[in-house]
Amino acid sequence: MRFDLDAADALDEERWTRNLLRCHRSQDDRNRRARGMGFADRILNVDRDNAVRLGLPDPFAEVLEARRIS
């Protein structure tokens, strides 16, 4: 995936994100069975890695790939 846009998140956003992702109960259950971690943990781990990879001071970064819509 190409990194076109990133949105850094502060630690106080972690709680909000974690609670939102827990609403996806079936996805959370599936991740726990298949990966041994919940959906929120999986997404937030990726966001932590993104912040490190991009050298951002924030602990989390959501990275998006922009697509041209014509």
Secondary structure as the mmCIF struct_conf table of DSSP 4:
data_model
#
loop_
_struct_conf.conf_type_id
_struct_conf.id
_struct_conf.beg_label_comp_id
_struct_conf.beg_label_asym_id
_struct_conf.beg_label_seq_id
_struct_conf.end_label_comp_id
_struct_conf.end_label_asym_id
_struct_conf.end_label_seq_id
STRN STRN1 LEU A 5 ASP A 9
HELX_RH_AL_P HELX_RH_AL_P1 LEU A 11 ARG A 22
TURN_TY1_P TURN_TY1_P1 CYS A 23 CYS A 23
HELX_RH_AL_P HELX_RH_AL_P2 ARG A 25 ARG A 35
BEND BEND1 GLY A 36 MET A 37
HELX_RH_AL_P HELX_RH_AL_P3 PHE A 39 LEU A 54
TURN_TY1_P TURN_TY1_P2 GLY A 55 GLY A 55
BEND BEND2 PRO A 57 PRO A 59
STRN STRN2 PHE A 60 LEU A 64
#
